Structures are given as C-alpha cells and as structure tokens.
C-alpha cells in the first residue's frame, strides 16, 4: 500500500471473494451451500462432521466432496456466504468509505457490528476461529483471511482519509483488534453501552496518535 492509493482502486475483499466464488460455482453447488448456511446459523459449526452436514441437508458425503472438496471448504464457503444474510455487516465497509467524518463512520461501524440481529454471525465467526486454532494446518487459509482482510480494507480507507500508509496499517490493525475483543465481550454478556463507550474512547485515543497528511 502507498500513500497515493485512491478510494476507487479497491473493493472490500469480502465482495471480491463472493464474486470469485460465484464465477466458478453452479446452481446445485449454490443450492447445497445455502442449505449449509441455514444449518450453521441454526446449530453452529462446532463438531459438525461431513456426515452430519450431509444428513442435515439431505445430501451425501460423495456429493458434498464432489462440489466442495473437503469439510473445511464447505464450512468456509458457507461462512462467507452467511455474511450476506446480515445486511449491516455485508455493507459495513461501503459505509466506512463514505463521505461523513471518519470518527462518525467508525462509531457507526461498531453499531453495525454490535447490532443484535448480527449475533448469529458473530457466533459462527468465533466458533470457526476456535476450530482453526485447534487445527491450524487444515484452516490455514481461513486464519490468513480472518486476520488480514478487514485490517487491509480498513487501512485502505484510512489512507484515503489522509493517513500515511504505515500509520494506516498500524491503526487499522488495532481498530480491528478492538472490534474482535469487544465482539467477544458482547457475546459473553457484557453491557453493550459500556462496550460502546469504551470503543468510542479507545478509537479516539488511538487516532489522536497519528497525524493525517491533510
């Protein structure tokens, strides 16, 4: 990333990933994937075997492996697609790149992340991450994307807002870390208003350390 990057040069990576998947998919694969999304949003992803997935959606192991290759790929693709069921999450980075003042956009991003309607997605996100920590080799691709995509997209937005590339990367990494920690606390039952206030103070203190180029 360099300081001359402009807003139109890059779309949020989730949108790119969905488009790439759809370009090589088939109607039957999409049908099966939609059923898996229903399943994981209802029951979660912990301890789901390939056989359990196949039975739950009325398919069989051979068919699922033909379309997806592995259980891990099934759950990864379903988790990516599941985000589309949550409009405030799937469009969050579009709003973060909007014309409003940066702190206002960042405050609104936390409201998007903390909205009660998004809790089912947050549950499967953290469940998947726990599975990945247990079997890092199988889930290497997921770990890489989970740690990079949002931070890179947010850093891009900060560069467009006038921050130096290095400062943008460091600040974005810290903001996404705040999001993750506060989301975990939210799921654990912490007071949403306390979390909102703590986030607002934290993000302001963080950005105060960096001077935009303009």
C-alpha positions in Angstrom: 0.0 0.0 0.0 1.2 3.5 -0.8 0.0 7.0 0.2 -1.3 7.7 -3.3 -4.0 4.9 -3.2 -7.5 6.2 -4.1 -10.9 5.0 -2.9 -11.9 3.6 -6.3 -9.0 1.3 -6.6 -10.1 -1.5 -4.3 -13.4 -3.1 -3.3 -13.9 -4.7 0.1 -12.3 -8.1 -0.1 -15.5 -9.9 1.0 -17.3 -8.7 -2.1 -14.3 -9.8 -4.3 -14.3 -13.2 -2.7 -18.0 -13.7 -3.2 -17.8 -12.7 -6.9 -14.8 -15.0 -7.5 -16.7 -17.9 -5.9 -19.9 -17.3 -7.9 -17.9 -17.1 -11.1 -16.9 -20.8 -10.7 -20.0 -22.1 -9.0 -23.0 -24.0 -10.3 -26.7 -23.8 -9.4 -26.6 -27.1 -7.5 -23.5 -26.1 -5.6 -25.2 -22.8 -4.6 -28.3 -24.7 -3.5 -26.3 -27.0 -1.3 -24.3 -24.1 0.1 -27.5 -22.2 1.0 -28.7 -25.3 3.0 -25.4 -25.5 4.8 -25.7 -21.7 5.7 -29.1 -22.4 7.2 -27.6 -25.3 9.2 -24.7 -23.4 10.7 -26.7 -20.4 11.5 -29.1 -22.6 13.4 -26.7 -25.1 15.0 -23.3 -23.6 14.8 -20.1 -25.2 13.4 -18.5 -26.9 16.4 -18.1 -30.7 16.0 -20.0 -30.8 12.7 -18.8 -33.8 10.7 -19.1 -34.2 7.0 -21.6 -36.9 7.5 -23.7 -34.7 9.9 -23.7 -31.9 7.3 -24.7 -34.2 4.5 -27.5 -35.8 6.5 -28.9 -32.5 7.8 -29.2 -31.1 4.3 -30.4 -34.3 2.6 -27.3 -35.0 0.6 -24.4 -37.5 0.9 -20.7 -37.3 1.5 -19.8 -38.2 -2.1 -21.9 -35.4 -3.5 -20.6 -32.8 -1.0 -16.9 -33.7 -1.7 -17.6 -33.6 -5.4 -18.8 -29.9 -5.1 -16.5 -28.7 -2.3 -13.5 -31.0 -1.9 -13.4 -31.1 1.9 -15.5 -30.4 5.0 -13.3 -27.4 5.8 -14.1 -25.8 2.4 -17.8 -26.4 2.9 -17.8 -24.6 6.2 -15.5 -21.8 4.9 -17.7 -21.2 1.8 -20.9 -21.3 3.9 -19.4 -18.9 6.4 -18.5 -16.4 3.6 -22.0 -16.7 2.1 -23.6 -16.4 5.5 -22.4 -12.8 5.8 -24.9 -11.9 3.1 -27.7 -12.8 5.4 -26.7 -9.8 7.6 -27.1 -6.6 5.6 -25.5 -4.3 8.1 -22.3 -6.4 8.1 -22.0 -7.0 4.4 -22.3 -3.3 3.6 -20.3 -2.0 6.6 -17.1 -1.3 4.7 -19.1 0.6 2.0 -20.3 2.9 4.7 -16.9 3.2 6.3 -15.6 4.5 2.9 -18.4 7.2 2.8 -18.1 11.0 3.0 -19.0 11.5 6.6 -16.3 12.4 9.2 -14.1 9.5 10.0 -14.9 9.2 13.7 -18.6 9.2 12.9 -18.1 6.4 10.4 -16.0 4.4 12.9 -18.7 4.8 15.6 -21.3 3.6 13.2 -19.2 0.6 12.3 -19.3 -0.6 15.9 -23.1 -0.1 16.0 -23.3 -2.3 12.9 -21.1 -4.9 14.5 -22.9 -4.9 17.8 -26.4 -4.9 16.4 -28.4 -7.8 18.0 -29.5 -9.1 14.6 -25.9 -9.9 13.8 -25.2 -12.1 16.8 -25.7 -15.4 14.9 -22.9 -14.5 12.5 -20.6 -13.4 15.3 -21.2 -16.8 17.0 -20.1 -18.8 13.9 -17.2 -16.5 13.4 -15.7 -17.2 16.8 -16.6 -20.8 16.6 -14.7 -21.1 13.3 -11.7 -19.3 14.8 -11.7 -21.7 17.7 -11.7 -24.7 15.3 -8.9 -23.1 13.3 -6.7 -22.8 16.4 -7.2 -26.5 17.1 -6.2 -27.5 13.6 -4.1 -24.7 12.1 -2.9 -26.7 9.1 -6.4 -27.5 7.8 -7.7 -24.0 8.4 -4.6 -22.1 7.3 -6.4 -20.2 4.5 -9.2 -19.1 6.9 -6.8 -17.9 9.6 -4.9 -15.9 7.0 -8.0 -14.2 5.6 -9.6 -13.7 9.0 -6.5 -11.8 10.2 -5.9 -9.8 7.1 -9.0 -8.9 5.2 -10.7 -6.4 7.5 -7.5 -4.8 8.6 -6.4 -4.3 5.0 -9.7 -2.9 3.9 -9.8 -0.5 6.9 -6.2 0.5 6.3 -7.2 1.4 2.7 -9.9 3.6 4.0 -7.6 5.4 6.4 -5.1 6.1 3.5 -7.9 7.6 1.5 -8.7 9.7 4.6 -5.2 11.1 4.5 -3.2 8.9 6.8 0.3 7.6 5.9 0.3 4.1 4.7 2.3 2.7 7.6 0.2 4.6 10.2 -3.0 3.4 8.4 -1.9 -0.3 8.7 -0.9 0.0 12.3 -4.1 1.9 13.3 -6.4 -0.4 11.3 -4.8 -3.5 12.9 -5.5 -2.0 16.3 -9.1 -1.0 15.5 -9.9 -4.5 14.1 -8.4 -5.9 17.3 -10.7 -3.7 19.3 -13.7 -4.9 17.3 -12.8 -8.6 17.8 -12.3 -8.2 21.6 -15.4 -6.1 22.1 -17.5 -8.6 20.0 -16.2 -11.4 22.1 -17.2 -9.4 25.3 -20.6 -8.7 23.7 -21.3 -12.4 23.2 -20.1 -13.1 26.7 -22.9 -10.8 28.1 -21.0 -7.5 28.7 -23.1 -4.3 28.9 -23.5 -3.1 25.3 -23.5 0.6 26.4 -20.2 0.1 28.3 -18.7 -1.5 25.3 -19.9 1.3 23.0 -18.4 4.0 25.3 -15.2 2.1 25.7 -14.8 1.7 22.0 -15.6 5.4 21.3 -12.9 6.5 23.8 -10.4 3.9 22.5 -10.7 4.7 18.8 -10.4 8.4 19.5 -7.3 7.9 21.7 -5.8 5.7 19.0 -6.3 8.1 16.1 -5.0 11.0 18.1 -1.6 9.4 17.9 -1.4 9.8 14.2 -1.4 13.0 12.0 -3.2 12.8 8.7 -1.3 14.1 5.7 -4.2 16.5 5.1 
